[in-house]
Amino acid sequence: MFRIGDFSRIARVSSRLLRFYDEIGLFAPAHADPQTGYRYYSTGQLAQLNRILVLKELGFDLDQVRTILNSNIGAAELRNMLLLRRNDVEKTLAMESQRLRHIETRIAQLETDGAFFAEDVVVRAEPPRRFLSLRRVVPSFDTARGLIIQLRSHAKRILPKGQAYKLIAVAHSPHFEVDELDVEFGYAFDDEIECTLPKGTELQLRELEGVERMAVCVRVGLPENSHLVTVKIGRYLEATGDTLAGPSREAFFQLPDPEKMHEAVVEMQFPIRYRGLDDIVQ
């Protein structure tokens, strides 16, 4: 048998790691002297230690390694576990590759115009929220603005006063048609606010879905001029390789006056996903 130092040199594993594996019950020495506490290992343990190291290199955590070693799982089950690990690694590689493209885009911006946020596009997560809304297919932006008035009229009899509500417009149309806008206006609010729909109301109460990655940019003025802002989102997507991933939204920083929409300050929001992630098996 070998003392821990000599065994570590043969196994090419640090003594510190061997002690740690012993402490957590993953890989114990063949013998421990009760008087001195010295640990002794045999060459017959090298195969088990190598299995631990291989599983660690494949990305399994220590609890998973212990389960695999103790349960004597078969080749088919181990293959399935490795397939899951491969899927995780592919996702990580795709995300890191996308992050690298984002970094390269920012470097290019600095080199061309010296502005780190040249397009003012920010990507962040949006949590799910309760949503009291009114949805219609309307023939123009003017008609869509009328929905805000209808929403406000109905909602003031339902939502408690003195609370903060964010007005959000959701564009459900898969294509942009100025004379056929499938739009949903609603108030987003937190779960602790009580809201019950009366019978016969035109409104619906639902959950506004959370979005893991939302590309956002601020617009000031009429929705007819939204293209001046959405082009920034388009340039961002083209530079990074991201793709659109659902209906876009417009979040008003303050409740707008339908008669003064030219003064509106709105955050344009586009759900996006990393390019290539859809090709990875979930």
Backbone as CSV, one residue per row, in Angstrom:
resi,resn,N_x,N_y,N_z,CA_x,CA_y,CA_z,C_x,C_y,C_z
1,MET,0.832,-1.202,0.000,0.000,0.000,0.000,0.871,1.258,0.000
2,PHE,0.261,2.328,-0.347,0.990,3.575,-0.478,0.399,4.633,0.446
3,ARG,1.253,5.417,1.052,0.797,6.593,1.781,0.198,7.571,0.788
4,ILE,-0.603,8.495,1.285,-1.376,9.372,0.413,-0.494,10.174,-0.540
5,GLY,0.671,10.610,-0.061,1.553,11.393,-0.920,2.050,10.593,-2.106
6,ASP,2.515,9.335,-1.841,3.021,8.496,-2.925,1.891,8.109,-3.880
7,PHE,0.707,7.824,-3.323,-0.421,7.437,-4.179,-0.832,8.611,-5.073
8,SER,-0.762,9.820,-4.538,-1.128,10.984,-5.354,-0.172,11.150,-6.516
9,ARG,1.098,10.815,-6.330,2.071,10.931,-7.410,1.819,9.881,-8.479
10,ILE,1.424,8.668,-8.051,1.137,7.606,-9.009,-0.157,7.899,-9.765
11,ALA,-1.194,8.344,-9.025,-2.496,8.595,-9.631,-2.556,9.936,-10.350
12,ARG,-1.574,10.811,-10.123,-1.543,12.144,-10.707,-2.752,12.964,-10.248
13,VAL,-3.098,12.787,-8.954,-4.191,13.519,-8.324,-3.656,14.120,-7.037
14,SER,-4.028,15.355,-6.735,-3.473,16.015,-5.567,-3.916,15.341,-4.268
15,SER,-3.057,15.393,-3.269,-3.398,14.860,-1.949,-4.594,15.588,-1.363
16,ARG,-4.680,16.891,-1.637,-5.798,17.679,-1.124,-7.121,17.153,-1.675
17,LEU,-7.143,16.798,-2.965,-8.371,16.281,-3.556,-8.708,14.909,-2.995
18,LEU,-7.707,14.073,-2.776,-7.957,12.749,-2.194,-8.548,12.878,-0.792
19,ARG,-8.035,13.801,-0.007,-8.583,14.007,1.337,-10.028,14.489,1.266
20,PHE,-10.297,15.392,0.315,-11.657,15.900,0.148,-12.612,14.782,-0.244
21,TYR,-12.228,13.935,-1.191,-13.079,12.818,-1.604,-13.330,11.865,-0.447
22,ASP,-12.346,11.709,0.401,-12.519,10.843,1.580,-13.499,11.482,2.557
23,GLU,-13.391,12.777,2.767,-14.258,13.468,3.723,-15.726,13.427,3.311
24,ILE,-16.001,13.468,2.019,-17.394,13.468,1.562,-17.888,12.050,1.265
25,GLY,-17.051,11.051,1.513,-17.473,9.675,1.334,-17.523,9.206,-0.104
26,LEU,-16.811,9.884,-0.989,-16.822,9.493,-2.396,-15.729,8.484,-2.722
27,PHE,-14.565,8.661,-2.141,-13.429,7.772,-2.428,-12.585,7.663,-1.164
28,ALA,-12.768,6.545,-0.461,-12.088,6.348,0.816,-10.784,5.578,0.605
29,PRO,-9.806,5.773,1.470,-8.571,4.981,1.363,-8.846,3.514,1.685
30,ALA,-7.962,2.650,1.198,-8.114,1.221,1.487,-7.937,0.947,2.976
31,HIS,-7.129,1.772,3.629,-6.895,1.589,5.061,-6.520,2.927,5.675
32,ALA,-7.000,3.172,6.884,-6.626,4.358,7.646,-6.121,3.910,8.997
33,ASP,-4.895,4.274,9.354,-4.303,3.880,10.631,-5.035,4.606,11.758
34,PRO,-5.672,3.852,12.674,-6.428,4.505,13.755,-5.541,5.269,14.729
35,GLN,-4.261,4.921,14.798,-3.355,5.593,15.720,-2.838,6.915,15.146
36,THR,-2.375,6.843,13.897,-1.748,8.024,13.291,-2.699,8.815,12.388
37,GLY,-3.767,8.153,11.918,-4.673,8.806,10.979,-4.161,8.804,9.551
38,TYR,-3.011,8.158,9.326,-2.464,8.122,7.968,-3.390,7.330,7.057
39,ARG,-3.527,7.814,5.844,-4.344,7.140,4.842,-3.435,6.308,3.947
40,TYR,-3.904,5.092,3.613,-3.145,4.199,2.736,-4.044,3.751,1.582
41,TYR,-3.481,3.768,0.389,-4.211,3.401,-0.817,-3.491,2.273,-1.539
42,SER,-4.270,1.531,-2.354,-3.691,0.445,-3.142,-3.880,0.736,-4.630
43,THR,-3.056,0.099,-5.453,-3.179,0.294,-6.901,-4.512,-0.232,-7.424
44,GLY,-5.142,-1.142,-6.687,-6.443,-1.660,-7.094,-7.523,-0.598,-7.065
45,GLN,-7.269,0.528,-6.398,-8.253,1.607,-6.334,-8.148,2.595,-7.490
46,LEU,-7.109,2.438,-8.302,-6.898,3.392,-9.383,-8.049,3.377,-10.387
47,ALA,-8.606,2.187,-10.663,-9.698,2.102,-11.637,-10.898,2.912,-11.175
48,GLN,-11.256,2.794,-9.877,-12.398,3.561,-9.364,-12.105,5.055,-9.378
49,LEU,-10.900,5.432,-9.008,-10.535,6.847,-9.023,-10.599,7.404,-10.444
50,ASN,-10.124,6.605,-11.415,-10.181,7.062,-12.804,-11.614,7.241,-13.273
51,ARG,-12.541,6.365,-12.829,-13.942,6.519,-13.187,-14.490,7.836,-12.656
52,ILE,-14.124,8.172,-11.425,-14.562,9.432,-10.827,-14.060,10.609,-11.651
53,LEU,-12.783,10.561,-12.014,-12.188,11.666,-12.754,-12.813,11.814,-14.138
54,VAL,-13.088,10.681,-14.806,-13.704,10.724,-16.130,-15.104,11.328,-16.052
55,LEU,-15.889,10.887,-15.064,-17.244,11.410,-14.913,-17.216,12.906,-14.602
56,LYS,-16.236,13.329,-13.800,-16.107,14.755,-13.514,-15.772,15.535,-14.775
57,GLU,-14.876,15.001,-15.604,-14.493,15.670,-16.844,-15.689,15.779,-17.790
58,LEU,-16.612,14.814,-17.709,-17.802,14.840,-18.559,-18.849,15.833,-18.060
59,GLY,-18.596,16.428,-16.894,-19.484,17.481,-16.416,-20.463,17.066,-15.336
60,PHE,-20.403,15.820,-14.862,-21.300,15.402,-13.788,-20.812,15.991,-12.472
61,ASP,-21.772,16.424,-11.616,-21.366,16.915,-10.304,-21.095,15.733,-9.379
62,LEU,-20.587,16.019,-8.184,-20.142,14.943,-7.297,-21.298,14.070,-6.826
63,ASP,-22.468,14.649,-6.611,-23.622,13.840,-6.218,-24.012,12.878,-7.337
64,GLN,-23.961,13.348,-8.575,-24.270,12.473,-9.704,-23.222,11.379,-9.846
65,VAL,-21.954,11.741,-9.632,-20.882,10.744,-9.703,-21.107,9.665,-8.661
66,ARG,-21.456,10.071,-7.434,-21.691,9.092,-6.376,-22.854,8.169,-6.736
67,THR,-23.914,8.739,-7.292,-25.069,7.924,-7.691,-24.688,6.903,-8.756
68,ILE,-23.925,7.348,-9.741,-23.512,6.453,-10.819,-22.660,5.313,-10.287
69,LEU,-21.723,5.639,-9.403,-20.819,4.613,-8.872,-21.544,3.649,-7.945
70,ASN,-22.462,4.165,-7.127,-23.113,3.310,-6.127,-24.244,2.475,-6.691
71,SER,-24.860,2.939,-7.786,-26.020,2.217,-8.303,-25.678,1.207,-9.381
72,ASN,-24.422,1.219,-9.814,-24.000,0.279,-10.865,-24.952,0.340,-12.062
73,ILE,-25.235,1.556,-12.525,-26.177,1.714,-13.619,-25.636,1.066,-14.886
74,GLY,-26.569,0.657,-15.745,-26.189,-0.013,-16.976,-25.745,0.947,-18.057
75,ALA,-25.281,0.369,-19.151,-24.764,1.175,-20.253,-25.844,2.050,-20.874
76,ALA,-27.079,1.530,-20.978,-28.162,2.296,-21.611,-28.496,3.543,-20.788
77,GLU,-28.580,3.373,-19.469,-28.906,4.517,-18.615,-27.774,5.539,-18.609
78,LEU,-26.535,5.034,-18.586,-25.389,5.944,-18.625,-25.361,6.707,-19.949
79,ARG,-25.724,6.023,-21.029,-25.778,6.687,-22.337,-26.798,7.821,-22.320
80,ASN,-27.968,7.593,-21.714,-28.982,8.634,-21.633,-28.491,9.832,-20.823
81,MET,-27.770,9.547,-19.747,-27.220,10.635,-18.935,-26.191,11.434,-19.732
82,LEU,-25.395,10.730,-20.522,-24.396,11.415,-21.334,-25.055,12.243,-22.441
83,LEU,-26.170,11.751,-22.983,-26.893,12.520,-23.985,-27.421,13.823,-23.397
84,LEU,-27.909,13.765,-22.157,-28.369,14.976,-21.484,-27.218,15.939,-21.255
85,ARG,-26.065,15.390,-20.859,-24.893,16.243,-20.655,-24.471,16.886,-21.967
86,ARG,-24.522,16.104,-23.062,-24.155,16.662,-24.363,-25.087,17.804,-24.740
87,ASN,-26.381,17.620,-24.451,-27.353,18.667,-24.748,-27.041,19.931,-23.956
88,ASP,-26.698,19.766,-22.677,-26.350,20.920,-21.838,-25.117,21.638,-22.384
89,VAL,-24.122,20.854,-22.789,-22.892,21.448,-23.303,-23.159,22.183,-24.609
90,GLU,-23.986,21.605,-25.479,-24.319,22.270,-26.747,-25.026,23.603,-26.497
91,LYS,-25.937,23.618,-25.521,-26.610,24.870,-25.186,-25.611,25.906,-24.687
92,THR,-24.717,25.459,-23.807,-23.721,26.379,-23.257,-22.834,26.935,-24.352
93,LEU,-22.392,26.059,-25.267,-21.539,26.513,-26.365,-22.265,27.522,-27.250
94,ALA,-23.547,27.252,-27.532,-24.312,28.170,-28.372,-24.457,29.532,-27.696
95,MET,-24.733,29.526,-26.389,-24.899,30.776,-25.656,-23.583,31.535,-25.562
96,GLU,-22.482,30.808,-25.322,-21.183,31.466,-25.229,-20.749,32.000,-26.586
97,SER,-21.067,31.265,-27.653,-20.758,31.749,-28.994,-21.522,33.031,-29.286
98,GLN,-22.806,33.058,-28.854,-23.607,34.260,-29.052,-23.067,35.414,-28.225
99,ARG,-22.645,35.120,-27.006,-22.078,36.169,-26.154,-20.806,36.735,-26.791
100,LEU,-20.013,35.853,-27.410,-18.805,36.315,-28.096,-19.155,37.254,-29.237
101,ARG,-20.221,36.935,-29.998,-20.637,37.828,-31.077,-21.099,39.174,-30.532
102,HIS,-21.775,39.154,-29.361,-22.187,40.412,-28.740,-20.973,41.259,-28.382
103,ILE,-19.960,40.621,-27.822,-18.741,41.345,-27.441,-18.070,41.924,-28.679
104,GLU,-18.001,41.123,-29.736,-17.370,41.606,-30.970,-18.148,42.782,-31.553
105,THR,-19.501,42.730,-31.418,-20.319,43.842,-31.904,-20.005,45.116,-31.152
106,ARG,-19.871,45.017,-29.821,-19.571,46.206,-29.014,-18.169,46.723,-29.324
107,ILE,-17.222,45.827,-29.555,-15.872,46.256,-29.925,-15.906,47.025,-31.238
108,ALA,-16.691,46.493,-32.193,-16.798,47.166,-33.492,-17.418,48.550,-33.338
109,GLN,-18.410,48.685,-32.447,-19.021,49.994,-32.212,-18.000,50.986,-31.658
110,LEU,-17.182,50.508,-30.722,-16.170,51.379,-30.137,-15.145,51.809,-31.175
111,GLU,-14.813,50.888,-32.073,-13.792,51.192,-33.076,-14.313,52.142,-34.156
112,THR,-15.645,52.090,-34.411,-16.198,52.918,-35.486,-16.625,54.301,-35.010
113,ASP,-17.339,54.360,-33.857,-17.847,55.669,-33.426,-17.575,55.980,-31.966
114,GLY,-16.901,55.072,-31.287,-16.524,55.325,-29.902,-17.652,55.257,-28.918
115,ALA,-18.843,54.800,-29.356,-20.008,54.730,-28.472,-20.301,53.288,-28.127
116,PHE,-20.264,52.978,-26.856,-20.487,51.591,-26.439,-21.932,51.177,-26.652
117,PHE,-22.876,52.088,-26.384,-24.293,51.806,-26.586,-24.805,52.651,-27.751
118,ALA,-24.187,52.439,-28.917,-24.505,53.272,-30.067,-25.973,53.202,-30.437
119,GLU,-26.594,52.031,-30.300,-27.981,51.879,-30.708,-28.953,51.910,-29.531
120,ASP,-28.434,52.038,-28.312,-29.296,52.130,-27.134,-30.202,50.905,-26.977
121,VAL,-29.765,49.755,-27.434,-30.531,48.522,-27.283,-30.008,47.770,-26.064
122,VAL,-30.926,47.419,-25.178,-30.571,46.684,-23.962,-31.335,45.367,-23.961
123,VAL,-30.688,44.303,-23.506,-31.336,42.998,-23.391,-31.470,42.647,-21.913
124,ARG,-32.681,42.294,-21.503,-32.917,41.946,-20.101,-34.070,40.937,-20.031
125,ALA,-34.296,40.414,-18.839,-35.413,39.497,-18.615,-36.641,40.268,-18.165
126,GLU,-37.812,39.784,-18.554,-39.075,40.360,-18.122,-39.851,39.288,-17.352
127,PRO,-40.255,39.571,-16.103,-40.988,38.567,-15.329,-42.434,38.449,-15.792
128,PRO,-43.089,37.332,-15.514,-44.527,37.229,-15.822,-45.330,38.143,-14.900
129,ARG,-46.468,38.628,-15.401,-47.318,39.518,-14.616,-48.779,39.226,-14.934
130,ARG,-49.642,39.578,-14.001,-51.070,39.532,-14.296,-51.392,40.664,-15.243
131,PHE,-52.387,40.419,-16.106,-52.627,41.350,-17.209,-54.124,41.466,-17.441
132,LEU,-54.662,42.653,-17.207,-56.071,42.957,-17.478,-56.118,43.682,-18.812
133,SER,-56.731,43.052,-19.827,-56.512,43.562,-21.168,-57.763,43.523,-22.039
134,LEU,-57.643,44.237,-23.159,-58.681,44.295,-24.188,-57.987,44.093,-25.531
135,ARG,-58.437,43.085,-26.291,-57.771,42.748,-27.561,-58.745,42.896,-28.724
136,ARG,-58.268,43.544,-29.799,-59.070,43.730,-30.990,-58.168,43.691,-32.231
137,VAL,-58.790,43.407,-33.376,-58.139,43.617,-34.668,-58.704,44.920,-35.218
138,VAL,-57.838,45.922,-35.382,-58.301,47.262,-35.747,-57.651,47.701,-37.060
139,PRO,-58.289,48.655,-37.766,-57.811,49.035,-39.093,-56.798,50.174,-39.123
140,SER,-56.472,50.755,-37.952,-55.546,51.887,-37.981,-55.017,52.163,-36.583
141,PHE,-53.957,52.983,-36.528,-53.413,53.390,-35.235,-54.409,54.260,-34.481
142,ASP,-55.160,55.072,-35.202,-56.160,55.920,-34.542,-57.191,55.068,-33.814
143,THR,-57.658,54.005,-34.478,-58.619,53.107,-33.841,-57.986,52.405,-32.650
144,ALA,-56.722,52.038,-32.785,-56.016,51.385,-31.679,-55.944,52.304,-30.469
145,ARG,-55.730,53.586,-30.704,-55.690,54.534,-29.592,-57.038,54.606,-28.887
146,GLY,-58.107,54.390,-29.651,-59.433,54.364,-29.031,-59.594,53.215,-28.063
147,LEU,-58.849,52.140,-28.265,-58.920,51.013,-27.335,-58.401,51.395,-25.955
148,ILE,-57.460,52.324,-25.921,-56.939,52.771,-24.620,-58.055,53.411,-23.812
149,ILE,-58.878,54.219,-24.487,-59.998,54.869,-23.802,-60.988,53.819,-23.300
150,GLN,-61.307,52.815,-24.134,-62.216,51.750,-23.710,-61.645,50.971,-22.536
151,LEU,-60.365,50.644,-22.632,-59.710,49.899,-21.550,-59.781,50.678,-20.247
152,ARG,-59.457,51.955,-20.318,-59.453,52.782,-19.111,-60.846,52.856,-18.504
153,SER,-61.853,52.984,-19.344,-63.226,53.091,-18.855,-63.648,51.818,-18.125
154,HIS,-63.341,50.671,-18.704,-63.731,49.403,-18.074,-62.875,49.101,-16.838
155,ALA,-61.556,49.360,-16.959,-60.642,48.947,-15.898,-60.828,49.738,-14.612
156,LYS,-61.239,50.995,-14.719,-61.358,51.807,-13.507,-62.452,51.282,-12.577
157,ARG,-63.363,50.453,-13.107,-64.400,49.855,-12.269,-63.961,48.511,-11.701
158,ILE,-62.783,48.050,-12.117,-62.318,46.727,-11.705,-61.061,46.808,-10.839
159,LEU,-60.101,47.618,-11.275,-58.819,47.702,-10.572,-58.916,48.657,-9.386
160,PRO,-58.302,48.309,-8.256,-58.306,49.206,-7.096,-57.599,50.522,-7.418
161,LYS,-58.088,51.602,-6.833,-57.461,52.902,-7.027,-56.227,53.022,-6.140
162,GLY,-55.351,53.943,-6.528,-54.166,54.217,-5.728,-53.033,53.232,-5.942
163,GLN,-53.133,52.362,-6.940,-52.090,51.398,-7.237,-51.373,51.795,-8.530
164,ALA,-50.172,51.259,-8.706,-49.392,51.538,-9.912,-49.651,50.449,-10.953
165,TYR,-50.049,50.867,-12.122,-50.292,49.936,-13.223,-49.486,50.388,-14.438
166,LYS,-48.928,49.424,-15.146,-48.181,49.734,-16.358,-49.027,49.367,-17.560
167,LEU,-49.223,50.332,-18.449,-49.955,50.070,-19.687,-49.007,49.433,-20.698
168,ILE,-49.427,48.301,-21.223,-48.609,47.579,-22.202,-49.487,47.222,-23.395
169,ALA,-48.960,47.429,-24.589,-49.615,47.014,-25.819,-48.852,45.829,-26.392
170,VAL,-49.586,44.777,-26.744,-48.984,43.579,-27.323,-49.437,43.469,-28.770
171,ALA,-48.473,43.379,-29.691,-48.785,43.248,-31.119,-48.759,41.766,-31.481
172,HIS,-49.929,41.187,-31.649,-50.019,39.743,-31.865,-49.839,39.330,-33.333
173,SER,-49.986,40.253,-34.258,-49.900,39.896,-35.677,-48.506,39.383,-36.019
174,PRO,-48.414,38.230,-36.707,-47.089,37.725,-37.112,-46.452,38.585,-38.185
175,HIS,-47.291,39.360,-38.907,-46.793,40.295,-39.912,-47.372,41.670,-39.604
176,PHE,-46.650,42.695,-40.028,-47.126,44.053,-39.781,-48.005,44.499,-40.941
177,GLU,-49.257,44.738,-40.648,-50.205,45.272,-41.617,-50.872,46.489,-40.981
178,VAL,-50.607,47.675,-41.513,-51.070,48.902,-40.878,-52.589,49.007,-40.859
179,ASP,-53.268,48.291,-41.773,-54.730,48.355,-41.809,-55.383,47.121,-41.183
180,GLU,-54.594,46.299,-40.501,-55.133,45.108,-39.823,-54.244,44.783,-38.630
181,LEU,-54.393,45.557,-37.585,-53.536,45.450,-36.401,-54.213,44.601,-35.339
182,ASP,-53.620,43.469,-35.045,-54.110,42.618,-33.959,-53.387,43.058,-32.689
183,VAL,-54.014,43.930,-31.920,-53.354,44.562,-30.789,-54.128,44.298,-29.507
184,GLU,-53.391,44.170,-28.432,-53.976,43.960,-27.104,-53.406,45.010,-26.164
185,PHE,-54.283,45.867,-25.628,-53.883,46.844,-24.622,-54.292,46.308,-23.251
186,GLY,-53.393,46.465,-22.285,-53.741,45.990,-20.951,-52.905,46.645,-19.874
187,TYR,-53.372,46.481,-18.637,-52.649,46.953,-17.473,-51.964,45.760,-16.810
188,ALA,-50.650,45.868,-16.635,-49.890,44.829,-15.945,-49.753,45.219,-14.479
189,PHE,-49.907,44.219,-13.604,-49.829,44.520,-12.171,-49.389,43.281,-11.408
190,ASP,-49.014,43.481,-10.149,-48.462,42.408,-9.324,-49.565,41.511,-8.759
191,ASP,-49.165,40.331,-8.312,-50.118,39.323,-7.854,-50.906,39.752,-6.625
192,GLU,-50.298,40.594,-5.765,-50.978,40.926,-4.516,-52.174,41.853,-4.714
193,ILE,-52.301,42.439,-5.885,-53.440,43.311,-6.165,-54.643,42.451,-6.539
194,GLU,-55.737,42.645,-5.826,-56.944,41.858,-6.079,-57.687,42.383,-7.300
195,CYS,-58.130,41.445,-8.118,-58.844,41.826,-9.340,-59.794,40.700,-9.722
196,THR,-61.072,41.006,-9.817,-62.084,40.020,-10.199,-62.904,40.582,-11.342
197,LEU,-63.069,39.799,-12.378,-63.827,40.260,-13.539,-65.326,40.119,-13.292
198,PRO,-66.083,41.188,-13.505,-67.548,41.067,-13.402,-68.110,40.354,-14.630
199,LYS,-69.286,39.835,-14.508,-69.919,39.153,-15.634,-70.211,40.152,-16.758
200,GLY,-70.014,39.671,-17.981,-70.336,40.492,-19.133,-69.277,41.494,-19.535
201,THR,-68.135,41.530,-18.853,-67.099,42.493,-19.213,-66.419,42.098,-20.517
202,GLU,-65.926,43.081,-21.210,-65.188,42.839,-22.448,-63.717,42.536,-22.182
203,LEU,-63.292,42.743,-20.968,-61.887,42.549,-20.647,-61.591,41.084,-20.330
204,GLN,-60.326,40.723,-20.432,-59.866,39.405,-20.009,-58.746,39.586,-18.996
205,LEU,-58.661,38.650,-18.079,-57.606,38.649,-17.070,-56.751,37.415,-17.313
206,ARG,-55.475,37.627,-17.606,-54.591,36.516,-17.932,-53.198,36.812,-17.424
207,GLU,-52.289,35.885,-17.658,-50.888,36.115,-17.317,-50.142,36.589,-18.551
208,LEU,-49.470,37.714,-18.422,-48.583,38.180,-19.472,-47.270,37.421,-19.303
209,GLU,-46.935,36.631,-20.291,-45.838,35.691,-20.161,-44.511,36.382,-19.852
210,GLY,-43.702,35.721,-19.033,-42.355,36.200,-18.793,-41.478,35.928,-20.013
211,VAL,-40.457,36.728,-20.178,-39.539,36.576,-21.305,-38.116,36.556,-20.763
212,GLU,-37.372,35.521,-21.123,-36.005,35.384,-20.613,-35.071,36.443,-21.196
213,ARG,-35.240,36.751,-22.484,-34.384,37.754,-23.136,-35.268,38.690,-23.955
214,MET,-35.340,39.933,-23.504,-36.150,40.944,-24.174,-35.233,42.084,-24.622
215,ALA,-35.200,42.339,-25.944,-34.438,43.464,-26.470,-35.331,44.702,-26.426
216,VAL,-34.858,45.758,-25.782,-35.694,46.939,-25.573,-34.982,48.200,-26.046
217,CYS,-35.792,49.175,-26.467,-35.287,50.466,-26.916,-36.419,51.484,-26.744
218,VAL,-36.087,52.710,-26.388,-37.102,53.715,-26.055,-37.518,54.515,-27.289
219,ARG,-38.843,54.738,-27.394,-39.418,55.569,-28.447,-40.138,56.750,-27.815
220,VAL,-39.979,57.914,-28.389,-40.728,59.095,-27.973,-41.566,59.549,-29.162
221,GLY,-42.891,59.620,-28.960,-43.742,60.095,-30.038,-44.756,59.074,-30.490
222,LEU,-45.297,59.302,-31.682,-46.395,58.508,-32.212,-45.948,57.122,-32.656
223,PRO,-46.850,56.125,-32.551,-46.511,54.784,-33.027,-46.263,54.740,-34.526
224,GLU,-46.807,55.715,-35.276,-46.540,55.764,-36.710,-45.055,55.921,-37.013
225,ASN,-44.297,56.416,-36.025,-42.854,56.608,-36.218,-42.024,55.525,-35.544
226,SER,-42.668,54.426,-35.211,-41.965,53.357,-34.496,-40.796,52.783,-35.281
227,HIS,-40.900,52.844,-36.618,-39.844,52.257,-37.446,-38.486,52.917,-37.202
228,LEU,-38.507,54.169,-36.736,-37.250,54.846,-36.447,-36.528,54.211,-35.264
229,VAL,-37.286,53.504,-34.421,-36.709,52.824,-33.267,-36.509,51.339,-33.549
230,THR,-37.503,50.721,-34.171,-37.392,49.282,-34.417,-36.232,48.957,-35.347
231,VAL,-35.803,49.914,-36.165,-34.639,49.664,-37.007,-33.393,49.425,-36.156
232,LYS,-33.357,50.042,-34.975,-32.231,49.794,-34.065,-32.240,48.353,-33.587
233,ILE,-33.450,47.846,-33.281,-33.562,46.441,-32.888,-33.112,45.555,-34.040
234,GLY,-33.524,45.908,-35.262,-33.129,45.116,-36.419,-31.630,45.077,-36.615
235,ARG,-30.977,46.219,-36.461,-29.521,46.252,-36.602,-28.844,45.415,-35.522
236,TYR,-29.405,45.472,-34.316,-28.854,44.678,-33.220,-28.957,43.191,-33.549
237,LEU,-30.120,42.749,-34.021,-30.312,41.339,-34.343,-29.396,40.910,-35.474
238,GLU,-29.256,41.761,-36.465,-28.396,41.428,-37.597,-26.943,41.301,-37.164
239,ALA,-26.523,42.147,-36.232,-25.133,42.126,-35.780,-24.836,40.934,-34.886
240,THR,-25.806,40.561,-34.045,-25.561,39.500,-33.063,-25.979,38.128,-33.547
241,GLY,-26.886,38.080,-34.524,-27.384,36.785,-34.972,-28.573,36.279,-34.185
242,ASP,-29.063,37.056,-33.221,-30.266,36.663,-32.487,-31.477,36.679,-33.422
243,THR,-32.564,36.026,-33.002,-33.780,36.001,-33.799,-34.972,36.400,-32.934
244,LEU,-36.039,36.899,-33.578,-37.248,37.249,-32.851,-37.925,35.988,-32.314
245,ALA,-38.601,36.130,-31.170,-39.137,34.944,-30.499,-40.518,35.172,-29.913
246,GLY,-41.376,35.917,-30.600,-42.724,36.109,-30.085,-43.234,37.507,-30.344
247,PRO,-44.476,37.780,-29.920,-45.088,39.095,-30.160,-44.303,40.221,-29.489
248,SER,-44.184,41.332,-30.191,-43.513,42.494,-29.606,-44.492,43.234,-28.690
249,ARG,-43.929,44.096,-27.852,-44.728,44.856,-26.895,-44.294,46.316,-26.885
250,GLU,-45.181,47.159,-26.398,-44.861,48.553,-26.129,-45.295,48.852,-24.697
251,ALA,-44.335,49.204,-23.859,-44.620,49.498,-22.451,-44.510,51.004,-22.226
252,PHE,-45.605,51.618,-21.782,-45.641,53.070,-21.575,-45.054,53.403,-20.207
253,PHE,-44.130,54.364,-20.199,-43.511,54.759,-18.937,-44.494,55.481,-18.027
254,GLN,-45.495,56.122,-18.612,-46.579,56.708,-17.836,-47.858,56.550,-18.650
255,LEU,-48.979,56.505,-17.961,-50.246,56.315,-18.653,-50.460,57.465,-19.637
256,PRO,-50.674,57.142,-20.917,-50.711,58.197,-21.939,-52.062,58.889,-22.033
257,ASP,-52.027,60.070,-22.538,-53.236,60.793,-22.908,-53.499,60.488,-24.379
258,PRO,-54.603,59.795,-24.705,-54.860,59.449,-26.112,-54.887,60.660,-27.029
259,GLU,-55.125,61.856,-26.468,-55.146,63.067,-27.281,-53.750,63.659,-27.466
260,LYS,-52.769,63.141,-26.726,-51.398,63.666,-26.812,-50.403,62.525,-26.976
261,MET,-50.704,61.611,-27.890,-49.837,60.465,-28.083,-48.468,60.861,-28.633
262,HIS,-48.371,62.059,-29.204,-47.077,62.518,-29.708,-46.094,62.784,-28.566
263,GLU,-46.600,62.857,-27.335,-45.746,63.081,-26.174,-45.428,61.773,-25.436
264,ALA,-45.933,60.670,-25.941,-45.764,59.389,-25.248,-44.297,58.960,-25.231
265,VAL,-43.896,58.403,-24.096,-42.559,57.800,-23.955,-42.771,56.306,-23.753
266,VAL,-42.305,55.533,-24.709,-42.645,54.115,-24.772,-41.383,53.280,-24.918
267,GLU,-41.372,52.148,-24.240,-40.285,51.200,-24.401,-40.724,50.115,-25.380
268,MET,-40.072,50.059,-26.523,-40.333,49.009,-27.507,-39.644,47.735,-27.034
269,GLN,-40.387,46.633,-27.005,-39.858,45.385,-26.448,-40.039,44.252,-27.461
270,PHE,-38.953,43.549,-27.737,-38.980,42.422,-28.671,-38.367,41.192,-28.008
271,PRO,-39.160,40.132,-27.778,-38.575,38.884,-27.271,-37.604,38.314,-28.307
272,ILE,-36.434,37.891,-27.852,-35.439,37.333,-28.762,-34.877,36.042,-28.193
273,ARG,-34.286,35.259,-29.047,-33.606,34.029,-28.623,-32.254,33.960,-29.305
274,TYR,-31.350,33.197,-28.667,-30.043,32.979,-29.260,-30.177,32.204,-30.557
275,ARG,-29.430,32.581,-31.564,-29.435,31.844,-32.818,-28.901,30.432,-32.598
276,GLY,-29.601,29.453,-33.127,-29.127,28.076,-33.058,-29.690,27.278,-31.918
277,LEU,-30.278,27.915,-30.901,-30.767,27.165,-29.741,-31.977,26.298,-30.106
278,ASP,-32.753,26.701,-31.117,-33.910,25.912,-31.505,-33.508,24.571,-32.106
279,ASP,-32.263,24.486,-32.596,-31.808,23.242,-33.210,-31.324,22.233,-32.191
280,ILE,-31.228,22.642,-30.925,-30.744,21.741,-29.882,-31.921,21.006,-29.284
281,VAL,-31.817,19.712,-29.147,-32.902,18.909,-28.584,-33.126,19.289,-27.145
282,GLN,-34.378,19.589,-26.828,-34.719,19.992,-25.460,-34.769,18.764,-24.557
